[in-house]
Amino acid sequence: MTIRLLHQTDLFRPYNDPDDHWDLACVYALAASGKVELGGVLVDFPPDHLPGRSPDVTGIAQLSYLTGLPTRMAVGSSIAFTHGRALLAALTRRDRAGAEFLLNYLRESEGPAYISIVGSCRDLAIAAKLEPDLFRNKCAGIYLNAGAGHPDVAKQGHIEHNVMMNSAAFAAIFEIQCPIFWMPCFECVPPESEINPNVQRFGTYYRFNQSEVLPKLSATLQSYFTYSLEARTDSRYLQPLLAPQSDSWSWNTLYAYRSMWSTAGFFHMVSQAVDREGKIVAGSDADDAVFGFRPVDIKCDSNGVTTWTDAGAASIRFLFEVKDLDSYASAMTAAMTTLLGAIQ
């Protein structure tokens, strides 16, 4: 049966971190290649500490145009999730819209329905509080990109950004009764002054130079990235796609390094893996894969601090793991480039 995906993201313009624009392109590439049916894109309400941002509706519209797919999107709640029932009663219609978008997606799904979370967990937590049985019965899995994965809490570092956006919501995700594929952004959260952290076993982080990927993409997809990475506010978002100019890169855009976290989950969702050479291979448990997931038991307190232990095969909680520290970054970069080739 068709795999469905709803993608939740903190996709803003101007961007906070343009990794979200790369992730969104990967999601649309999966849909364009027929591997998933895109059920929608849910964008976070801009947090107070990022003034001047708005949900990047133009980026979604550009990729919808390039792939010929309909635009289904919603904006999330402006109110932080708390565990009290009073929160649900206090939500206005517009602040319930993101959660209802998620719930309708699950109700309408006949086959496996997945959710990828690369921003705040706020709306997912609200939705699960409203209708927990719907997740138990209809959600095939949640790919949760947030947190720190070191087994020793004392070594996890400070609270990771996606957790910090609403720590109570992050903690609430682990109470949902469906498979959860936890993808910690780091094993140990590095200090902000550390520009290039190392790849770590229980963290999804890797980075690449954009010059390794951008020139290999279609001219129209290059124009999407130019528009996004240059943080343009020009409302004429369609014209750059109709008349792409691949020679219009600024030096900063072409040669900037890009940090990434979420890529592996997109392959795993469609039962694919990535080998050491960066080739996409069938089977999410391939022997030579550079990443995998291990069954675990996870506990998370209200501050978003996690502890985990290994578990048996019956567990519905899984932890991301890098299996080849030396090859992981280059392999993921190559595989992502191949995936993005689906958008012409």
N, C-alpha and C positions, 0 to 999 in steps of 0.2 A: 504494500500500500504506500501511497505517497507520503513522504516525510514532510511535515510542516514545521515552520520556524517563525517565531515572533522574536524580534531583536529589540532589546531595550538598551538605550545608549544616552550618554551625556554629550550629545552632538550639538555644539553651539557655533554661532557665528557672531563676532569673531571667535575662533576656537580657543579652548583652554589648552588642549593637547590634540593635535591633528591625528593621533593614532586612531581616533574615533572615525575619521573620514576613511582611513585605510580599512578599518574593520567593516564599515558599512559597504564599501566596495567589494570586500570578500563575500559578504552576505548576498549582495546582488549577483555576484559572479556564480555563487552556488545555485541561485535561482535561475539564472540565465542558462546554465548548463543542464538544467532539468533535475538536479540532485535534490532540491527541496522546493516546496511551494512556500513562498514568502507570505506569511499571514499578516504581517504588518510591522511597523517600526514605532516604538514608543520612546519618546524623547523626554528626558528629565526636565522639570521646571528649573530654570536657572537659579542656582543658590545665591544667597546674599553676598557671599565672599567673591563672586564673579560679576561685578556690576557691568552693565552695558551689553551682556550677552542675551541672545534669543535662540530658541530652538532653530536649528538650521534646516528649515523647510526647503530651501533652494537646493541643498546638497541631495536631499532625498528625491526631489523632483528631477534633478539632472540624471541620477542613476535610473530612475523609473523611465525616463525618456530613452536613455541609451539601451536599456534592456527590453523596452516595450512592455514592461510590467505595470500594473495599476499602482497608484500611490495610496497606501493605507497607513495612516499615521495618527497618533494622538500625543498630547502633551500631558505630562504627569502632574502630580499634586504639588501644590506650593506649601503644604503643611507636612511636617515631619511625622513619621510613624511613631506611635507609642503603643505599648501593650494594653492600655486601658480601653475598655469598650466605649468610653465617652468620645474617643477620637472618631469612630465610625459615625456616630450620631451627629457630630459637629461638621462633618465634611459637606461642603457645598456640592452642587451638581458638577461644577467644573473641576473640583478637586477629587471627585470620584471617577472622573472620565478615564483616566489612565488605568485604574483598577478594572473598571467595567470593560474597557477595551481588551484587557487580558482575559477576563472571564468569558466574554463573547467569543474570543478566539478559541478558547478551549471547548466551549459548547459546540461550536461549528465544526470542529475537527473530527473527522471520521477515522483517520489513521494516526500514526505516531505524531504527537504534538510536542515540540521542544521549545524551550525558552532560553535565550542567551542574554545574560546580564553583564554589561560592560560599564555600567554607571552605578547610580544609587539603587538600592534594593527597595526603596520606599513603596512604589506602586505594587510591586509583587507581594510585599508583606501585607499591604492593605487588602489586595485581592484574596490572598490565602486566608485572611482573617474573616472575610465576608463569606467565602464558600470553600471551606477546607476539603469537603468531599469531592468537589470538582477536580481538584489537583490529584487526589488519590485515584480517581477513576479515569481521568483523561490525560494527565501530563506524563509524557514518556520520559522526560528528564529536564533538569535545569542545569545549564552550564553557568556557573557562578564565578565570575572573574573579580576577585576581591580578596584582601587579607594577606596575611603572612603565614607561611607553611612550616616553619621550623618546629620540630617536635618538642623542643625546649622553649617554653614560653619566655623565659628570661632572655633568650637570644633572638626573639622576633623583631625587636626594635620598636619604633614608635608606630602608632596606628596608621595603617595604609589609607590612601586618599579615598577610595571608594567606600571603605568602611566608615571613615570619618564623616562622610556626607550624611549618614544616618545609621549609627551603630546599632540601635535597637532593631531597625529593619533588617540589617545584615544578620543579626542573631536569630531573628524570627524565621529566616529562610530555612534554617536547619531543623525547624519543627514541622516543615511541610512533609506530608507523607507521600513522596514520590522520589524517584532516583535523583540524586544531586551529584553532579560532577564538579567538585570544588577545584578551582584553578587559582591558587594563591598568586598574586602578582609578583611577590618576592618570597624567598625563604626567610630572609632577614631584610626588613625594610631599611634601605640605605639612608644616610643623612642626605639632605637636599643638596649639599655641596658636592656630593659624589656624582659626577656626570655620567660615568660609564661603569655601572656595577657589573660584577661577574655573573655569568650564568650559574644558577644554583639548582640543586637537585629538586627541591620542592617549591620552585617558583617558575612562572611562565615567561618571565622577562627575557627578551633578546633585543638586539638592535641591528640596524643596517644603514648603509649610506644610500640615500635615495637615488644616487646616480647608478647604482647597481640594478635598479628596478624600473624607474620611470621611462628611460629611453626604449625599453623593451615592450612597453604597453602600446595599445592602439592610440592613434592620434586623438580620438575623441575622449578616451579615458585620461590621457595626459592632460587634456584641457579641463576635465573635471578636477584633477588634482591641482593644476595651476590656479584655477578659480578658488579652490578650497584653501590651499597652502599659502596663497598670497593674501588670505583673509579679506577678499574683496567684498564690498558692500553694494556693488553695482547690481541693480535689480534685473538687469538684462542677462539672466542666467542661461537662456537657451542659445543666444547668438554665439557664445564661445564654442559651443558644441557643434554648431552648424558650420563654422569656419575655423576649425582648429589650427593652431600655429604651434608646432612642436619646437620651434626655435625661440620661443618667447620666455624661456625659463629665466628667473633671476638666479644669480650665482648661489644665493642662500637656499633657494628651493631645490635646485638640482643637487647640491653637494651637502645639504644638511643631513645629519644623522636622525633616524627616526626610531624611537623606542616603541616596542610592541609587546603585547601580552596575550591576546585572545586567539591567535591564529589556530593553535592546535585543536581547540574545541570544535571549530568548524569542520575540520577533517574527520575528527572522531565521531561527530554526530552522524555522518553519512557512511560510517564503517570504513574509513580510510585511515592510513597511517603515512608517515613520511620516513624514508630510509636515510642512511647517512649521506647519500649523494644528493638528497633533496628531491628524489623521485616520489611521486604520490603512488602508494601501493594499496591494493585491496586488503581488507582485514584490519580491524582496529588493534589487534593483538599481534601484529607481525613481529617475527623474531628480531629483525634488524631495524625496528622502528626507533627513532630517537626520543620518543616520548610514549607514555602510557598512563593508565589509571590503575590504582590499587585500591581494593576494598578496605574501608576504615570505619571506625566509630569516631564521631566528632562531637565535642561539646563546645558551646560558645556562650560566653557570658554577655550581659547587657551592654558591656563596653566594646564588644566586638573582638574580644580576645579568645582565641581558639586553642583547644587541646585536642589531640587525636592519637589514636592507637590503631594498630593493624586489626583487621576483622576478617571473618570468614567469607566465603563466597556468597552467602545469603544476604549480605549487607546491601543496602540501597544507597550507601554513601561511598563516594569514590574520590580519591585524591590524585591530582596530577603529579607526574614524576618525570623528570628528565632522565633518560636512560644513557645518553651519550653527551656528556658535558662539552666535549671538544667539537662535535659536529652539529649540535642543536641549532645554533644561530644561523650558520650558513645554510643548513638544510631547510629550515623554516623559511628563510628568505627566498630560496630557489623554488620551493613548493608554492609559496604565496604568489610568486611571479607567474608560475604556470596557471594557477587558479584564476588570476585576474585576466589571463588571456581569453577567458570566456566572454569578456565584454569588448565588443568591436565598435 
